[in-house]
Each structure stands twice: as C-alpha cells, then as structure tokens.
Amino acid sequence: PYDMVSSAEAKKEYFLTARDLATLFYEPVGGGFLPGLISTGPPTKWYAHSHLVNLSLRKHGTAGVVKKLEARNKRDEKKRMKEEEAEQARQR
C-alpha cells in the first residue's frame, strides 16, 4: 500500500503504542488460511502516514516529537560509534 505504514513501523517511527493505534482506521493486508487449513497468521495492519503524524503530534506535541527524535539520533550515533570501535579493535 502506498503512503501506508505497518503497525510495527508505526510504533517505532511515530512513538506510538498499540493502544494509540487502536484509535485509528487501518487497512488489513494478508493473513487467513491456505488450502489444507494452513494458517498464514493474522493480517498485517497498515495505517495512513498522515494519520500517524497527526496522532503523534497530538500525543507528544511538536517539541516532544523533536526531543524524541533527537534522543533516538543520539542513541543511534552512540551505537554506530561503539560498532566502529569494536570493528577497529578486531582489526588490530
């Protein structure tokens, strides 16, 4: 689906919870049974990007979202630096 985001990605990228997502309309994709009664699992829920942005801003506010993004970027940078240091240590 175009401009749609899976529930797992929505929670991670927009700082939302399953309870938050329960308030939004979603598009189910996949899931069900195959011939021979083999379950393919439940359908994946896909949410509209614009709805996720609006909900995230309502929940956290603009400053809150910015703060969370900065914290995530700082964690990612620390992780990258640690991985680089470990790689350099292996090369010695």
MDTraj code that builds the backbone (N, CA, C; nanometers):
import mdtraj as md
import numpy as np

residues = "PRO TYR ASP MET VAL SER SER ALA GLU ALA LYS LYS GLU TYR PHE LEU THR ALA ARG ASP LEU ALA THR LEU PHE TYR GLU PRO VAL GLY GLY GLY PHE LEU PRO GLY LEU ILE SER THR GLY PRO PRO THR LYS TRP TYR ALA HIS SER HIS LEU VAL ASN LEU SER LEU ARG LYS HIS GLY THR ALA GLY VAL VAL LYS LYS LEU GLU ALA ARG ASN LYS ARG ASP GLU LYS LYS ARG MET LYS GLU GLU GLU ALA GLU GLN ALA ARG GLN ARG".split()
xyz = np.array([
    [0.0821, -0.1201, 0.0000],
    [0.0000, 0.0000, 0.0000],
    [0.0865, 0.1265, 0.0000],
    [0.0460, 0.2217, -0.0808],
    [0.1228, 0.3459, -0.0927],
    [0.0932, 0.4382, 0.0240],
    [0.1966, 0.5057, 0.0710],
    [0.1860, 0.6004, 0.1814],
    [0.1230, 0.5386, 0.3058],
    [0.1449, 0.4064, 0.3214],
    [0.0917, 0.3342, 0.4363],
    [0.2092, 0.2775, 0.5150],
    [0.1875, 0.2593, 0.6449],
    [0.2933, 0.2157, 0.7356],
    [0.2402, 0.0987, 0.8183],
    [0.3211, -0.0072, 0.8334],
    [0.2794, -0.1220, 0.9146],
    [0.2725, -0.0825, 1.0618],
    [0.2006, -0.1610, 1.1392],
    [0.1841, -0.1279, 1.2810],
    [0.3185, -0.1306, 1.3547],
    [0.4048, -0.2262, 1.3249],
    [0.5357, -0.2324, 1.3920],
    [0.6178, -0.1073, 1.3620],
    [0.6188, -0.0679, 1.2365],
    [0.6933, 0.0515, 1.1959],
    [0.6300, 0.1777, 1.2546],
    [0.4973, 0.1805, 1.2621],
    [0.4260, 0.2969, 1.3171],
    [0.4637, 0.3199, 1.4631],
    [0.4697, 0.2111, 1.5399],
    [0.5055, 0.2244, 1.6817],
    [0.6469, 0.2782, 1.6961],
    [0.7368, 0.2252, 1.6145],
    [0.8777, 0.2646, 1.6248],
    [0.9011, 0.4075, 1.5749],
    [0.8525, 0.4377, 1.4575],
    [0.8855, 0.5643, 1.3925],
    [0.8062, 0.6839, 1.4444],
    [0.6857, 0.6587, 1.4962],
    [0.5998, 0.7696, 1.5384],
    [0.5816, 0.7749, 1.6902],
    [0.6543, 0.6883, 1.7638],
    [0.6498, 0.6880, 1.9108],
    [0.5082, 0.6636, 1.9625],
    [0.4420, 0.5627, 1.9061],
    [0.3054, 0.5308, 1.9430],
    [0.2984, 0.3908, 2.0033],
    [0.1892, 0.3619, 2.0705],
    [0.1673, 0.2308, 2.1314],
    [0.0517, 0.1604, 2.0594],
    [0.0344, 0.0331, 2.0914],
    [-0.0782, -0.0413, 2.0346],
    [-0.2104, 0.0244, 2.0746],
    [-0.2170, 0.0749, 2.1963],
    [-0.3389, 0.1431, 2.2428],
    [-0.3658, 0.2685, 2.1585],
    [-0.2596, 0.3435, 2.1261],
    [-0.2749, 0.4611, 2.0398],
    [-0.3287, 0.4216, 1.9028],
    [-0.2703, 0.3151, 1.8471],
    [-0.3079, 0.2729, 1.7115],
    [-0.4511, 0.2209, 1.7059],
    [-0.5014, 0.1714, 1.8172],
    [-0.6379, 0.1172, 1.8210],
    [-0.7422, 0.2233, 1.7878],
    [-0.7038, 0.3510, 1.7994],
    [-0.7990, 0.4590, 1.7711],
    [-0.8046, 0.4944, 1.6227],
    [-0.7144, 0.4379, 1.5426],
    [-0.7045, 0.4750, 1.4011],
    [-0.7648, 0.3698, 1.3091],
    [-0.8129, 0.4147, 1.1940],
    [-0.8555, 0.3247, 1.0877],
    [-0.7313, 0.2595, 1.0289],
    [-0.7412, 0.1319, 0.9945],
    [-0.6293, 0.0625, 0.9292],
    [-0.6793, -0.0217, 0.8131],
    [-0.5875, -0.0578, 0.7285],
    [-0.6152, -0.1429, 0.6129],
    [-0.5510, -0.2787, 0.6401],
    [-0.6309, -0.3851, 0.6578],
    [-0.5707, -0.5169, 0.6806],
    [-0.5150, -0.5729, 0.5490],
    [-0.3959, -0.6302, 0.5551],
    [-0.3331, -0.6882, 0.4366],
    [-0.2796, -0.8262, 0.4712],
    [-0.3145, -0.9247, 0.3898],
    [-0.2656, -1.0610, 0.4096],
    [-0.3434, -1.1344, 0.5156],
    [-0.2830, -1.2438, 0.5633],
    [-0.3459, -1.3254, 0.6668],
    [-0.4448, -1.4235, 0.6081],
    [-0.5014, -1.5052, 0.6934],
    [-0.6025, -1.6006, 0.6512],
    [-0.5514, -1.7435, 0.6498],
    [-0.6160, -1.8266, 0.5684],
    [-0.5812, -1.9677, 0.5590],
    [-0.5518, -2.0040, 0.4145],
    [-0.4611, -2.0974, 0.3986],
    [-0.4315, -2.1534, 0.2672],
    [-0.5047, -2.2861, 0.2553],
    [-0.5208, -2.3364, 0.1335],
    [-0.5842, -2.4684, 0.1186],
    [-0.5134, -2.5713, 0.2067],
    [-0.5900, -2.6590, 0.2696],
    [-0.5324, -2.7552, 0.3623],
    [-0.5302, -2.7019, 0.5041],
    [-0.5955, -2.5872, 0.5261],
    [-0.6090, -2.5259, 0.6577],
    [-0.4756, -2.4878, 0.7225],
    [-0.3835, -2.4402, 0.6429],
    [-0.2574, -2.3878, 0.6959],
    [-0.2770, -2.2391, 0.7192],
    [-0.2591, -2.1967, 0.8431],
    [-0.2789, -2.0557, 0.8764],
    [-0.1595, -1.9732, 0.8318],
    [-0.1883, -1.8599, 0.7701],
    [-0.0812, -1.7662, 0.7338],
    [-0.0719, -1.6546, 0.8369],
    [-0.1430, -1.6701, 0.9477],
    [-0.1380, -1.5715, 1.0544],
    [-0.2387, -1.4608, 1.0340],
    [-0.2447, -1.3716, 1.1311],
    [-0.3394, -1.2603, 1.1192],
    [-0.2928, -1.1606, 1.0138],
    [-0.3844, -1.0832, 0.9610],
    [-0.3441, -0.9823, 0.8634],
    [-0.2574, -0.8739, 0.9285],
    [-0.1705, -0.8141, 0.8506],
    [-0.0904, -0.7015, 0.8972],
    [-0.1760, -0.5761, 0.8866],
    [-0.1692, -0.4929, 0.9890],
    [-0.2458, -0.3676, 0.9882],
    [-0.1564, -0.2582, 0.9299],
    [-0.2104, -0.1867, 0.8325],
    [-0.1393, -0.0754, 0.7680],
    [-0.2160, 0.0528, 0.7930],
    [-0.1426, 0.1570, 0.8344],
    [-0.2013, 0.2855, 0.8718],
    [-0.1539, 0.3951, 0.7772],
    [-0.2385, 0.4944, 0.7554],
    [-0.2033, 0.6087, 0.6708],
    [-0.0980, 0.6941, 0.7416],
    [0.0071, 0.7266, 0.6699],
    [0.1162, 0.8084, 0.7230],
    [0.0628, 0.9382, 0.7839],
    [-0.0257, 1.0071, 0.7149],
    [-0.0766, 1.1361, 0.7631],
    [-0.1503, 1.1208, 0.8959],
    [-0.2239, 1.0104, 0.9146],
    [-0.2945, 0.9873, 1.0406],
    [-0.1948, 0.9640, 1.1543],
    [-0.0862, 0.8923, 1.1234],
    [0.0156, 0.8646, 1.2252],
    [0.0879, 0.9919, 1.2679],
    [0.1182, 1.0768, 1.1716],
    [0.1842, 1.2045, 1.2036],
    [0.0937, 1.2876, 1.2941],
    [-0.0328, 1.2996, 1.2564],
    [-0.1269, 1.3788, 1.3362],
    [-0.1421, 1.3235, 1.4775],
    [-0.1537, 1.1917, 1.4897],
    [-0.1698, 1.1303, 1.6209],
    [-0.0446, 1.1500, 1.7059],
    [0.0714, 1.1332, 1.6464],
    [0.1968, 1.1508, 1.7194],
    [0.2105, 1.2943, 1.7703],
    [0.1759, 1.3903, 1.6862],
    [0.1833, 1.5305, 1.7268],
    [0.0823, 1.5638, 1.8359],
    [-0.0381, 1.5065, 1.8258],
    [-0.1387, 1.5284, 1.9306],
    [-0.0926, 1.4686, 2.0628],
    [-0.0315, 1.3514, 2.0561],
    [0.0105, 1.2822, 2.1783],
    [0.1313, 1.3489, 2.2439],
    [0.2330, 1.3817, 2.1628],
    [0.3605, 1.4282, 2.2170],
    [0.3843, 1.5775, 2.2003],
    [0.3120, 1.6425, 2.1101],
    [0.3387, 1.7820, 2.0782],
    [0.4621, 1.7920, 1.9892],
    [0.4768, 1.9040, 1.9210],
    [0.5907, 1.9217, 1.8304],
    [0.7226, 1.9119, 1.9062],
    [0.7327, 1.9809, 2.0192],
    [0.8569, 1.9791, 2.0976],
    [0.8870, 1.8382, 2.1475],
    [0.7834, 1.7645, 2.1860],
    [0.8025, 1.6276, 2.2341],
    [0.8547, 1.5352, 2.1262],
    [0.8004, 1.5483, 2.0053],
    [0.8459, 1.4654, 1.8931],
    [0.9906, 1.4997, 1.8588],
    [1.0221, 1.6285, 1.8563],
    [1.1597, 1.6714, 1.8274],
    [1.2546, 1.6134, 1.9314],
    [1.2168, 1.6211, 2.0578],
    [1.3006, 1.5694, 2.1664],
    [1.3224, 1.4187, 2.1505],
    [1.2165, 1.3459, 2.1178],
    [1.2282, 1.2016, 2.0987],
    [1.3157, 1.1680, 1.9778],
    [1.3030, 1.2451, 1.8699],
    [1.3876, 1.2217, 1.7520],
    [1.5342, 1.2494, 1.7831],
    [1.5603, 1.3564, 1.8573],
    [1.6986, 1.3881, 1.8948],
    [1.7571, 1.2782, 1.9825],
    [1.6777, 1.2271, 2.0770],
    [1.7252, 1.1195, 2.1646],
    [1.7541, 0.9937, 2.0838],
    [1.6664, 0.9611, 1.9873],
    [1.6880, 0.8430, 1.9024],
    [1.8152, 0.8595, 1.8199],
    [1.8338, 0.9778, 1.7617],
    [1.9533, 1.0015, 1.6807],
    [2.0799, 0.9892, 1.7654],
    [2.0740, 1.0391, 1.8889],
    [2.1888, 1.0296, 1.9789],
    [2.2198, 0.8831, 2.0110],
    [2.1150, 0.8027, 2.0389],
    [2.1347, 0.6596, 2.0648],
    [2.1938, 0.5896, 1.9436],
    [2.1399, 0.6206, 1.8249],
    [2.1898, 0.5580, 1.7022],
    [2.3359, 0.5945, 1.6777],
    [2.3715, 0.7194, 1.7038],
    [2.5098, 0.7641, 1.6846],
    [2.6036, 0.6921, 1.7812],
    [2.5607, 0.6803, 1.9082],
    [2.6414, 0.6085, 2.0070],
    [2.6611, 0.4627, 1.9653],
    [2.5541, 0.4014, 1.9169],
    [2.5613, 0.2624, 1.8737],
    [2.6572, 0.2485, 1.7559],
    [2.6484, 0.3398, 1.6607],
    [2.7365, 0.3363, 1.5434],
    [2.8823, 0.3527, 1.5854],
    [2.9085, 0.4454, 1.6772],
    [3.0445, 0.4679, 1.7245],
    [3.0982, 0.3437, 1.7967],
    [3.0151, 0.2824, 1.8779],
    [3.0556, 0.1625, 1.9506],
    [3.0883, 0.0497, 1.8526],
    [3.0055, 0.0343, 1.7488],
    [3.0307, -0.0684, 1.6477],
    [3.1601, -0.0413, 1.5729],
    [3.1861, 0.0855, 1.5411],
    [3.3108, 0.1207, 1.4726],
    [3.4313, 0.0905, 1.5613],
    [3.4212, 0.1232, 1.6902],
    [3.5313, 0.0944, 1.7830],
    [3.5558, -0.0551, 1.7935],
    [3.4496, -0.1342, 1.7984],
    [3.4634, -0.2791, 1.8050],
    [3.5285, -0.3326, 1.6783],
    [3.4896, -0.2789, 1.5635],
    [3.5486, -0.3204, 1.4356],
    [3.6970, -0.2869, 1.4320],
    [3.7329, -0.1677, 1.4780],
    [3.8748, -0.1275, 1.4823],
    [3.9541, -0.2163, 1.5763],
    [3.8942, -0.2546, 1.6887],
    [3.9614, -0.3433, 1.7836],
    [3.9840, -0.4814, 1.7227],
    [3.8902, -0.5294, 1.6421],
    [3.9064, -0.6592, 1.5763],
    [4.0172, -0.6560, 1.4727],
    [4.0393, -0.5407, 1.4122],
    [4.1385, -0.5293, 1.3057],
    [4.2809, -0.5181, 1.3602],
    [4.2947, -0.4930, 1.4894],
    [4.4286, -0.4780, 1.5476],
    [4.4957, -0.6097, 1.5676],
])
top = md.Topology()
chain = top.add_chain()
for i, resn in enumerate(residues, 1):
    res = top.add_residue(resn, chain, resSeq=i)
    for name in ("N", "CA", "C"):
        top.add_atom(name, md.element.get_by_symbol(name[0]), res)
traj = md.Trajectory(xyz[None], top)
